[in-house]
Amino acid sequence: MEGLAESTCAALDRDGGLARALPGFRPRAAQQALAAAIAGTLADRGELLAEAGTGTGKTYAYLVPLLLHGARAVVSTGTRALQDQLFHRDLPRVRQALGVGLRAVMLKGRSNYLCLYRLEKARDTAGAGERRARLDALAGFARASRDGDLSAADGLPEDSPLWPQVTSTIDNCLGGECPFWGECFVVKARQAAQAADLVVVNHHLLLADLALKEEGFGEILPGADAFVLDEAHQLPDLAAQFFGARLGARQLSELGRDLLRECAGVDGALASLQPVCEGLEQACREARLALARYSPRAAGQRVVGQAPAMQALEGIRTALAELATALSPLEAAAAGLAAGGERARVFQERLQAWIAAADGGGDVEAGVDTHPDEAGSGGTGSGAGEVCWLEAGERGFVLHRTPLDVSGPLKRYRERSAAAWVFTSATLAVGGGFDHVARRLGLEAPRTLLAPSPFDWAHQALCYLPPDLPDPASPGHVAAMLEAITPVLEASGGRAFVLFTSHRALQAAAAMLDAGPWPLFVQGRAPRQALLEGFRASGNGVLLGAASFWEGVDVAGDALSVVVIDRLPFASPDDPVLEARLNAIRDAGGNPFRDEQLPAAVIALKQGVGRLIRTLEDRGVLVLCDPRLVSRPYGRLFLGSLPPMPRTREVADVQAFFSPAAFQPAFARGDDDEDPGH
C-alpha cells in the first residue's frame, strides 16, 4: 500500500500534521523509515522485526500508520506504566494531530479492576475499624467509577493487602454464575474492547489471551487486523510463563480464605470447611519450611528425590483431597462454594502433574558448569519440551512447569489470526542480525529493519573500559571495580547508575560506598519509584541497581551522566529453565553458548546501556567493567552491538569529557573492528 506509506511519511515530515500540531516535534529519517516499513507490513499483513534505537520515536512511528490505515488493531506494551503513557499521552496527541476519530480503549488484566462480588464478601467479614473504612471507601469508588480501574482509587497502593481481596483471578472468578455479572467492570471493559478500533494492552494480557486460545477457550481480546508489540524483546520469556502452569502457596492460602468467606448464609458450611481449610493452611506452612532449604530456583528432579519435600507435597495433596470431599455436598448451595470445589480439584491435578513430570525426568547426568563459555548441563526434572522447577523463599513457594520453546504456539496463533504482526524494541538485534529473536518467536522469514538512533553518539557519549580489572568471578572484582570508577564519579560529580548482575555484588558495593561523598540510593532500601525520585532530586546521587533497573527506567538530563555495568549479563547456567533450554539446544545439535547464552547477554547489555542517553541533549559516559570484553573473542560481538560511541581505556579521557570545555579527544571510535580494546 504505497499510499499508506507515503501518507504516513508525510504526516511525520517537516510540514506534516504532527509538526503542525505538536510543539518541538522534529522529523527523523529513522522514524520515517520505521513508519514506512510498518505501513508496508500492515498493507500485506506480513511480519516485521524492527529494532528502533533510543530516540527514534517508535511510538509515533507505529501509531501514525495504524491510525491512518484504520483497520482494527491491538497495541501491546511491556508494562502497565508504558500502557498508561501510550493511551493517555501519546495516542491522544497523534489522533488529534491527524484528525482521526477512531475508537480507542485501554484493556488491562482482570486483577486491575475492582470485583464487586469479592468487595461485597470482604465487607461482610470486615467487622469495624480501618479495614472496614477502606472497604467502604472502595464501595463509594465503585459507585462513582465508570471503569473500576483501581489505579484511580485514592489510598490504595498496588502493594496494599486489600488489592487481592477485592479483585478476581481466573481461578476465583465465578463467571456467568456471579450475581454481579451484569455490572462487572471486567465484562464491561472487554465489551468495550470488542467494539473498539484500537485496543491498548500489555504483554501479560495479550499472552493470557493467547494461552486461553491455545487451550481452546474463549478470547479476551477482539480479533484484529494488526498487532504491534512494543518492547518485544520481553515476549519469549513472558510467553513461557503463560504457556506453562504453576501452583503456589499464595494460591492455596487464598483458596482457603475465599471458601471461609463464602460460608456466610450456608447452613453447616463453616463447621464443615473451617477444619479442612485450616488443614490446608497448615500443610502450606509445613511445605514452606521444607522447601525453603532449596535454592531460590531449583530443578524439580532435585526436589522430588528428597523425602522431606515429598512429605510436604503429599501433605498438600491430602489437604486438597479432604477439602474437595468436604465441599462436595455444599457446592449446590452457593456458586462460590462450587467454584472453590473446582479450584481444589484443579490444584490437585496441577500438583500431581508437577510431581509426575519432575519425577519422570533425570535421564541427563547431573552437574553444572558455571563458566559462560560452556553451557551448564544437568538433570532438570523435565518432561518432553518442558522443565519442572521450584521457586522457593521465606514467604512461600511456587511449583512451575515451563515450556522450553514457545515458538510453536506463538506461530500457530499468528497464523490463525491472519493479521499483520509488528515486533519492535530498542534491543532486538545481535551484531546487526535478528536470528536469535526470530527463532524464539517462531518467525521464519520476517521483514527486518534496523532503525538507528538519531543521537550523535560520537559527541554525546564515551565508552570507558577500565584497564587491569580482575576476572568478574574473582572475589576482589567488586572492590577493584569501585576503585576504577571512583575517578569517573569524581569527574562527573556522581550522577551515576551502577548496575549489577547479582544482588550479592550490589550489596557488597553498597557497604563499600555507604561512607562516600555522594547521596547513595540502593535497590531494596526503598520502592523503585521512591529511589528514582530521590536520585533525580539529589542532583549528584549514585544509584545501585540490579535487574529491574536495567530497563524501563528513564532519567533524562543532567541527573544521570554515567552508567556503570559491573559485568556482562550472562544468565546463570544453573537456573533450571536456562539449564534445560541449553540441554535441549545441545541435544538438537546446536551450540548452547553461541545460540542462546551469548545473544541473550548481548540484548540484556544493550538494555542497560540504553539508560545512558535519552534525549538529543544528554551527554554521558558508559563504563563497562568486565575485562572479557577485550580478552575473549566474543567481546567483539558485545562491543559491535552497542551504539557507535568512542571508546577509551584512559581515565584522563573521561575526565576531559566532563571538563568545562567538554574536550573530545581523538581516540578510536566504538565501531572500529580493528581494535575493540582501545
Secondary structure by P-SEA (a helix, b strand, c coil): caaaaaaaaaaaccccccccccccbbbbaaaaaaaaaaaaaaaabbbbbbbbccccaaaaaaaaaaaaacccbbbbcccaaaaaaaaaccaaaaaaaaccccbbbbbbcccccccaaaaaaaaaaccccaaaaaaaaaaaaaaaccccccccccccccccccccccccccccccccccccccccaaaaaaaaaaaccbbbbcaaaaaaaaaaaaaccccccccccbbbbccccccaaaaaaaacccccaaaaaaaaaaaaaacccccccccccaaaaaaaaaaaaaaaaaacccccbbbcccccccaaaaaaaaaaaaaaaaaaaaacccccccaaaaaaaaaaaaaaaaaaaaaaaaaaccccbbbbbccccccccccccccccbbbbbbccccbbbbbbccccaaaaaaaaaaaacbbbbbbccccccccccaaaaaaacccccbbbbbcccccccccbbbbbccccccccccaaaaaaaaaaaaaaaaaccccccccccaaaaaaaaaaaccccccccccccccaaaaaaaaaaacbbbbbbccccccccccccccccbbbbccccccccccaaaaaaaaaaaaaccccccccaaaaaaaaaaaaaccccccccccbbbbbcccccccccaaaaaaaaccbbbbbccaaaaaaaacccccccccccccccccccc
